[in-house]
Amino acid sequence: MTAAAPAAAPETVLVGAEHLPLYCPGPKAPLWSMHPRVFLDIADTGAVRCPYCSTEYLLKPGTVIKHGH
């Protein structure tokens, strides 16, 4: 019997205003890591974790989010 490979640690991704609206998986995610697209609200806390893959997204220091349209 072989031992199972250890699970990969969740990734942490720094994002700026140019990445908003924020969603996971991102456009550069490898095919094997795909899951349903979920939009993530990072504006209030500056950090958010994807409920599917546990990737953590953090706002870059000094990022200004413009509210409204």
N, C-alpha and C positions, 0 to 999 in steps of 0.2 A: 504494500500500500504506500502511496506517495503522499507527502504532506501538501496541503493546499498552499498556494502562493499567498504571501501576505497582501492584504488589500492596500491599494495605493492611498497615500495621504491626500486629503482634499486639497485642491489648489487654491491659492489666494491670488486674486487679480486686482491690480490697481486700475481704476477707471477715471476718466475725466468727463467734462461736459460734452465732449464730442462723441461719447459712447452712449448718450441718452437719446431715446429711452433705452434702458438697460434690459437685456434679455439673455437667457441661457437656454441652450448652448449657443455660444457665440459663433460668428461666421467662420472662424478658423479652427473650430473644434474638430478633432479627428472623427471619422465616420463611426468608429467603434464606440465613441462616447455619446452618441446622439440619444436624446430623449425628447419628449414633447416640449415645444418652445413655451417658456414661461417668462412673462414680463415681471421684473423685480423693482420694487420701490426702494430706492436708496437715498432719496432726498431728505427724509426726516432724521435718520440716524447716522448716515454716512457709511453704513455697512449693511450688507444683506447676504444671506446664505441661500443657495438654490435648494429647494425642497427635494429635487430629484437626485442631484449628484453631489451635493454638499460643497460645491465650489463657493468660496467666500469672495465677495466683491467689496472693495474698499475704495472710497473716493480719494483721489490724489489730494494731498494737502494744498489748500488754497483754491480748490475748485469752487467756482461760483455757479450755482444752478439758477437759471432764469425761469421763473414761474409764469404761467399764462401763455397765451398764444397771440 
